[in-house]
Amino acid sequence: MINNYDKHPPTSEARFKHIIHLFVEDLPASKIAELSRVILVSINNLLLKIRCRLAHFCA
């Protein structure tokens, strides 16, 4: 499994895209973890990275 979006991903690329889709729908991290079946800690770390990248691009 290769993920072109993250260097050390907790999930596959398809699941990563699903997590991004849920993030865009503005769901809380606990709901994203439940729907994507990924551990909440991994979701929190991933969402922090996404928010940092968004802040970087918006600055």
Secondary structure, 3 states (H helix, E strand, C coil): CCCCCCCCCCCCHHHHHHHHHHHHCCCCHHHHHHHHCCCHHHHHHHHHHHHHHHHHHHC
